[in-house]
Amino acid sequence: MRVIDDLEVTRVKPRKVAFASFVGTAIEWYDFFIFGTAAALVFGKAFFPSLSPLSGTLAAFATFGVAFVSRPAGAIVFGHFGDRIGRKKMLVFSLVLMGSSTVAIGLIPTYGAIGLAAPVLLVLARLAQGFAVGGEWGGAVLMAVEHAPREKRAFYGSWPQAGVPAGLVLATLAFLLVEQLPEDQVQAWGWRLPFLASAGLVAVGMYVRLKVVESPEFENVKRNKKIADFPILAVLRGEKRALGVGILTQAASLVPFYLVTVFVLSYGPKELGISRQTILLSILVACVLDILSVPYASMIADRIGARKMLIYGSLYMAAIAYPFFWLLSTGAGVAVLLAMILIITIGHAVTYSAVAGYVTGLFPAEVRYTGASVAYQFGGVVFSAPAPFIAVAIAAETDGSWALAAYIAAACAITVLVLTLTKTAKVNH
């Protein structure tokens, strides 16, 4: 079998490939996150006006969560073709699908105009978004990791990971600009602008992605005729342990991140009296810093190992959970910003930076797109999708801070436990 060595990998300029993955991922996650922001701020009134404010918020968050139902389906379908015909083609298609469904959301009439059809169309478009994201992460990460020297795979794999906070920065900035409009205009039509703007961003992403070359490891699989007929069956038969580890490893990064970036947008103004602008601006600053802290944390992961980095990051996130909500409860702008920096800029970086290198390393190249994508997306179903909904229920039934912090700590405990029990991973087959 011909093995592609580090010198060959270096010649394909991994920085350019990683940058292309970063740009495309940032745009796709912008599309994904503007839905979460709109669900917290607008969708309750626009699509569920007959419900009480609490029920409307829960219904809006439920529409946010349905995307996580279709993400595993996207992972399986995109993974199948990504492992059979190539990573690059699937990345381009996922970007087109995401952009189309996002623009469609911006064009859907509200409940007042077309009745029940409005939330139905909203859910269908959200399902399409989830399907597209289901194929995005695996392809973007593999293009970056499989072009990289082996000793720097956590670093290059972190570039598309940094696309997540970058997408959130773009989404938050878009809604900060929309929030400058009078409230009645925001509710009437202003919320549509960030969704419609996706058309221009997707054009930029397409230009960048079409210039990258196919993964050298996938080309090696083709040359050696090792392409799997049905990658998902191969994963389920031979990689069940890796799949379970890949799913559970993400608890410490996903639960806190979605609590902060989705749930807090509603919880802060309604329960703590913090202005939307203060929360949005604090998230924006923390995420801008997170774009830089994710690659920096990944360089540490390359030195000490991705597994250790994930364990240390999970312990930090559990420790910072209650101080985060305490700072938030003060309502002071500086305290809110500090809280966001502690849990997003630092916490998210140290728990999320090493995920790409660790999870992709669990699977052999011939089924890596499918295995890594399915693990990541099922992690989203289990930990991300219900997080805002569960947090709303917890806050409604308790005094909030301690119970919400305990929820985060429990998620971190899951990650620490599975990584402690998993002493070694089949990294870099």
C-alpha positions in Angstrom: 0.0 0.0 0.0 1.3 3.4 -0.9 1.5 5.8 2.1 1.4 9.5 1.7 4.2 10.9 3.8 4.4 14.2 5.6 6.5 15.8 2.9 3.9 15.1 0.2 1.2 16.4 2.5 3.1 19.6 3.2 3.5 20.3 -0.6 -0.2 20.7 -1.0 -0.1 23.8 1.1 -2.3 22.8 4.0 -2.8 26.4 5.2 -4.7 27.3 2.0 -6.9 24.2 2.3 -7.5 24.9 6.0 -8.4 28.6 5.2 -10.9 27.5 2.6 -12.4 25.1 5.1 -12.6 27.9 7.7 -14.3 30.3 5.3 -16.9 27.8 4.1 -17.6 26.6 7.6 -18.0 30.1 8.9 -20.6 30.9 6.3 -22.5 27.6 6.9 -22.6 28.2 10.6 -23.6 31.8 10.1 -26.7 30.4 8.3 -27.2 27.9 11.1 -26.8 30.4 14.0 -29.0 33.2 12.7 -31.9 30.8 13.1 -31.0 30.3 16.8 -30.8 34.0 17.3 -34.1 34.6 15.5 -35.7 31.8 17.5 -34.8 33.5 20.7 -35.7 37.0 19.7 -38.4 36.9 17.0 -39.9 33.6 16.0 -42.2 33.1 19.0 -44.2 36.2 18.0 -43.9 35.7 14.2 -44.8 32.0 14.0 -46.5 31.1 17.3 -48.5 34.2 18.2 -51.4 32.3 19.8 -49.2 30.8 22.5 -48.2 32.3 25.8 -44.7 34.0 25.9 -43.1 31.0 27.6 -44.8 28.5 25.3 -43.9 30.6 22.3 -40.3 30.6 23.3 -40.3 26.8 23.8 -41.9 26.3 20.4 -39.4 28.6 18.8 -36.5 26.6 20.4 -38.2 23.4 19.3 -37.9 24.6 15.7 -34.3 25.4 16.4 -33.8 21.8 17.6 -35.4 20.0 14.7 -32.3 20.7 12.6 -30.5 18.3 14.8 -32.9 15.5 13.7 -31.8 15.9 10.1 -28.1 16.4 10.8 -27.4 12.7 11.2 -29.2 12.0 8.0 -27.0 14.5 6.3 -24.0 13.0 7.9 -24.9 9.5 6.5 -25.7 10.7 3.0 -22.9 13.2 2.6 -20.5 10.7 4.3 -21.5 8.0 1.9 -20.7 10.0 -1.1 -17.8 11.8 0.5 -16.1 8.4 1.2 -17.0 7.2 -2.3 -16.6 10.1 -4.7 -14.6 12.7 -2.8 -14.7 15.3 0.0 -14.6 18.4 -2.1 -17.8 17.7 -4.2 -19.8 17.2 -1.0 -18.5 20.4 0.6 -19.6 22.4 -2.4 -23.1 20.8 -2.5 -23.6 21.3 1.3 -22.8 25.0 0.9 -25.4 25.4 -1.9 -28.1 23.6 0.0 -27.5 25.6 3.2 -27.6 28.9 1.4 -30.8 28.0 -0.4 -32.6 26.9 2.7 -31.5 30.0 4.6 -32.7 32.4 2.0 -36.0 30.5 1.9 -36.5 31.1 5.6 -36.1 34.8 5.0 -38.9 34.6 2.5 -41.5 32.6 4.5 -44.6 34.6 5.4 -45.5 34.8 9.1 -48.4 33.0 10.9 -50.5 36.1 10.5 -50.3 35.9 6.7 -50.7 32.2 6.0 -51.6 30.6 9.3 -50.3 27.1 10.2 -48.5 26.8 6.9 -45.9 29.3 8.2 -44.5 27.2 11.0 -44.7 24.1 8.8 -42.6 25.8 6.1 -40.2 27.1 8.8 -39.6 23.5 10.1 -39.1 22.2 6.6 -36.5 24.8 5.8 -34.8 24.2 9.2 -34.6 20.5 8.4 -32.9 21.3 5.2 -30.4 23.5 7.1 -29.7 20.6 9.4 -29.2 18.2 6.5 -26.6 20.5 5.0 -24.7 21.1 8.2 -24.7 17.3 8.7 -22.4 17.0 5.7 -20.5 20.1 6.2 -18.5 19.5 9.4 -17.0 16.1 8.4 -15.9 17.3 4.9 -14.4 20.6 6.1 -12.5 19.0 8.9 -11.2 16.1 6.8 -10.0 18.4 4.0 -8.0 20.3 6.7 -6.8 17.3 8.6 -5.9 15.0 5.7 -3.8 17.7 4.0 -1.9 18.4 7.3 1.4 16.9 8.6 0.6 14.3 11.2 2.2 16.2 14.1 0.0 19.3 13.4 -3.4 17.7 12.8 -5.1 19.2 15.8 -3.9 22.7 14.7 -5.1 22.4 11.1 -8.2 20.6 12.2 -9.0 23.5 14.4 -9.4 25.9 11.5 -12.8 24.7 10.5 -13.6 24.5 14.2 -12.8 28.2 14.4 -15.3 28.7 11.7 -18.0 28.0 14.3 -17.4 31.1 16.4 -16.7 33.0 13.2 -20.1 32.1 12.0 -21.6 33.1 15.3 -19.8 36.4 15.1 -21.3 37.1 11.7 -24.8 36.0 12.9 -24.5 38.1 16.1 -23.2 41.1 14.2 -26.1 40.8 11.7 -28.7 40.9 14.5 -26.9 43.7 16.3 -27.3 45.7 13.2 -31.0 44.7 12.8 -31.6 45.6 16.5 -30.8 49.2 15.6 -34.2 49.3 13.8 -37.4 50.1 15.8 -38.8 47.0 17.5 -41.9 47.0 15.4 -39.8 47.0 12.2 -37.6 44.2 13.6 -40.6 42.0 14.2 -42.3 43.0 10.9 -39.4 42.6 8.4 -36.0 43.4 9.8 -35.3 39.9 11.1 -35.4 38.7 7.5 -32.4 40.6 6.4 -29.7 38.3 7.9 -31.3 35.3 6.2 -31.4 37.0 2.8 -27.8 38.2 3.2 -26.8 34.5 3.0 -27.0 34.6 -0.8 -24.0 36.9 -1.0 -22.0 35.0 1.6 -22.6 31.7 -0.1 -21.2 33.1 -3.4 -18.0 34.0 -1.5 -17.8 30.6 0.0 -18.3 28.9 -3.4 -15.5 30.9 -4.9 -13.1 29.8 -2.2 -14.1 26.2 -2.0 -13.9 25.5 -5.7 -10.2 26.4 -5.6 -9.1 23.7 -3.2 -7.8 20.3 -4.3 -9.1 16.9 -3.2 -7.8 15.2 0.0 -4.6 13.3 -0.7 -5.7 10.5 1.7 -8.9 10.0 -0.2 -6.9 9.9 -3.5 -4.7 7.2 -1.8 -7.9 5.2 -0.9 -9.0 5.3 -4.5 -5.6 4.3 -5.8 -5.5 1.3 -3.5 -9.2 0.4 -4.4 -10.2 0.5 -0.7 -13.4 2.5 -1.3 -16.2 1.0 0.9 -19.5 0.0 -0.9 -21.6 1.2 2.0 -19.5 3.3 4.5 -22.3 3.5 7.1 -22.5 -0.3 7.3 -18.8 -0.6 7.6 -18.8 1.9 10.5 -21.6 0.2 12.3 -20.0 -3.2 11.9 -16.4 -2.4 12.7 -16.3 1.0 14.4 -19.1 1.0 17.0 -16.7 1.7 19.9 -15.1 4.6 18.0 -18.6 5.9 17.2 -19.7 5.9 20.8 -16.5 7.6 22.0 -16.8 10.2 19.3 -20.4 11.1 20.3 -19.9 11.2 24.1 -16.6 13.2 23.8 -18.5 16.3 22.7 -20.8 16.8 25.7 -18.5 19.3 27.5 -18.2 21.6 24.5 -21.8 21.4 23.0 -24.0 21.8 26.1 -22.4 25.0 27.5 -22.0 26.6 24.0 -25.6 26.2 23.1 -26.8 27.3 26.5 -24.8 30.5 26.2 -25.4 31.3 22.5 -29.1 30.4 22.3 -30.8 30.0 25.7 -29.1 33.1 27.3 -30.4 35.3 24.6 -33.9 34.7 26.0 -33.0 34.1 29.7 -30.9 37.3 30.1 -33.5 39.8 29.1 -36.5 38.1 30.5 -35.2 36.8 33.8 -32.2 39.0 34.6 -33.1 42.3 32.9 -30.0 42.4 30.7 -30.5 44.2 27.4 -30.4 42.2 24.2 -27.7 44.5 22.9 -25.5 43.9 25.9 -25.7 40.1 25.5 -25.3 40.2 21.8 -22.3 42.5 22.0 -20.7 40.4 24.8 -21.1 37.2 22.7 -19.7 39.0 19.7 -16.5 40.1 21.5 -16.1 36.7 23.1 -16.5 34.9 19.8 -14.1 37.2 18.0 -11.5 36.2 20.6 -12.6 32.6 20.3 -11.6 32.6 16.6 -8.0 33.2 17.8 -8.1 31.0 21.0 -9.3 27.9 19.2 -6.2 27.5 17.0 -4.0 28.5 19.9 -5.5 25.8 22.1 -5.1 23.3 19.3 -1.4 23.9 19.3 -1.3 22.9 22.9 -3.3 19.8 22.0 -0.7 18.9 19.4 1.9 19.0 22.2 0.1 17.2 25.0 -2.4 15.1 23.1 -6.0 15.7 22.1 -7.3 13.4 24.8 -5.6 15.2 27.6 -6.7 18.6 26.2 -10.3 17.5 26.1 -10.2 16.2 29.7 -8.5 19.4 31.0 -11.0 21.5 29.1 -14.0 19.6 30.5 -12.8 20.1 34.1 -12.3 23.8 33.5 -15.8 24.1 31.9 -17.4 22.4 34.9 -15.5 24.6 37.3 -16.5 27.8 35.6 -20.2 27.0 35.2 -21.5 28.5 38.4 -19.2 31.6 38.2 -20.6 32.2 34.7 -24.2 32.4 35.9 -23.2 34.4 39.0 -21.5 37.0 36.8 -24.5 37.0 34.4 -26.9 37.6 37.3 -25.2 40.9 38.3 -26.5 42.4 35.1 -23.4 44.6 34.8 -22.1 45.0 31.2 -18.4 44.3 32.2 -19.5 41.2 34.2 -21.6 39.9 31.3 -18.6 40.3 29.0 -16.2 38.6 31.4 -18.7 35.7 31.8 -18.8 35.2 28.0 -15.0 35.3 27.7 -14.6 32.7 30.5 -17.0 30.2 28.9 -16.7 31.0 25.2 -13.2 32.4 24.5 -11.5 30.0 27.0 -14.0 27.2 27.8 -15.1 26.6 24.3 -11.6 26.8 22.9 -10.1 24.2 25.3 -13.1 21.8 24.9 -13.7 22.2 21.2 -10.3 22.8 19.6 -9.1 19.2 19.8 -12.4 17.6 18.8 -11.7 17.5 15.1 -8.3 15.9 15.4 -9.5 13.4 18.0 -12.8 12.3 16.4 -11.4 12.0 12.9 -8.5 10.0 14.2 -10.9 7.4 15.5 -11.8 6.1 12.0 -9.8 4.7 9.1 -9.6 6.9 5.9 -11.9 4.7 3.8 -14.9 5.5 6.2 -13.6 8.6 7.9 -16.1 11.0 6.4 -19.0 8.9 7.4 -17.7 7.9 10.8 -16.6 11.3 11.9 -19.7 13.0 10.5 -22.1 10.6 12.1 -20.3 10.8 15.5 -20.3 14.6 15.4 -23.9 15.0 14.3 -25.3 12.4 16.8 -23.4 14.3 19.4 -25.4 17.3 18.3 -28.7 15.4 18.6 -27.9 14.2 22.1 -26.3 17.3 23.5 -26.9 20.4 21.4 -30.5 20.2 20.3 -32.2 19.7 23.7 -29.8 22.1 25.6 -31.8 25.3 25.1 -35.2 23.5 25.7 -33.9 21.8 28.8 -32.4 25.0 30.1 -35.7 26.9 29.7 -37.5 24.1 31.7 -34.8 24.1 34.4 -35.0 27.9 34.8 -38.8 27.8 35.0 -38.8 25.2 37.8 -35.8 26.3 39.8 -34.0 29.5 40.9 -31.8 29.1 37.7 -28.1 29.5 38.5 -27.2 26.4 40.5 -29.4 24.0 38.5 -28.2 25.4 35.1 -24.6 25.2 36.3 -25.2 21.6 37.5 -26.5 20.8 34.0 -23.2 22.0 32.5 -21.2 20.1 35.0 -23.0 16.9 34.3 -22.3 17.2 30.6 -18.6 17.8 31.4 -18.6 14.7 33.6 -19.8 12.6 30.7 -16.8 13.7 28.5 -14.3 13.2 31.3 -15.7 9.7 32.1 -15.6 8.5 28.5 -12.1 9.8 27.9 -10.8 8.4 31.1 -12.2 5.0 30.2 -10.8 5.3 26.7 -7.0 5.3 27.3 -6.1 5.1 23.7 -7.7 5.9 20.4 -7.0 4.5 17.0 -5.5 7.8 15.8 -4.2 8.1 12.3 -4.9 4.7 10.9 
